[in-house]
Amino acid sequence: MAADPYTTLGLARSATDEEVRSAFRKLAKSCHPDLHPGDRAAADRFKSLSAAYDIIGDPERRRLFDTGLIDASGEPIRQPQPNGAHAGAAGSFRDVFNDFFNDGSWSGARSGNTGRPGFHVRGQDVRYTLDVEFLEAISGTRKRVTMPEGGMLDLTVPEGVTDGQVLRLKGKGKPGFGGAEPGDALVEINVKPHADFQRVGDDIHMVLPISLDEAVLGGKVDIATPSSRVQLALPKGTSSGRVFRLRGKGAKASGGTKQGDLLVTVRIMLPDEIDEGLAYFISEWRKKHPHKPRG
């Protein structure tokens, strides 16, 4: 018999949906098979966590479990019938389900020609967290996903996918009960941070170091965007902290056609060692050109 899902995830039955989700993500990362290759105990722990989340991470299944209509494995619990009760009697198992869950996900049916009611319930969804590199999320990619039970799925990560976005693979979850349709595979995307780029909405921000002479004299600077290399024209007298906007060089809106911008913040970097020539020139320049940037 499967363990109580609340106990598995270390939660009280009063936990909110967000607390359930947060607990699963935290615990699953500590024993994910990709992070612990060859560790059978970690793999078993991950399967248990996933099974628990399949029950109480889905609001509909959580209601069924909390009211005693399914067990910790997601299987229906047949309610005891008093002597002489028949399939159409008030309070029957079928009627309880029809009253409780009348949206068609759980429905009564006739099995064969026995006249006894059978029950059909959609299969459980399976959940997985997939790590993708920042640039993979921007340009899109294909990944092979190892599911909790060991199966493999080929997944297309769309261009512009965002951190925390959930991709749904229809019919790739667990089989349904009583011949019902299978559940789906829900893959949550975890976008790894990048050393140079940071995404804000559909815009991408970066810091560009420039030299003192580039700041004073201006010129064209070769920079790498997430998709290509371009030249940024610096005007003479570019101050540190100035922001340049490169239109259409950001991230594509997930599921849309809009393209964000690349915002480049320049930062003047002085040499590690200031030679005498530069120091003398600046001192003489300061005498003739007093400059007070702080007002």
Summary of the structure (lengths in Angstrom):
residues: 295
radius of gyration: 29.6
end to end distance: 74.4
largest distance: 108.3
contacts: 804
relative contact order: 0.09
helix: 26%
strand: 27%
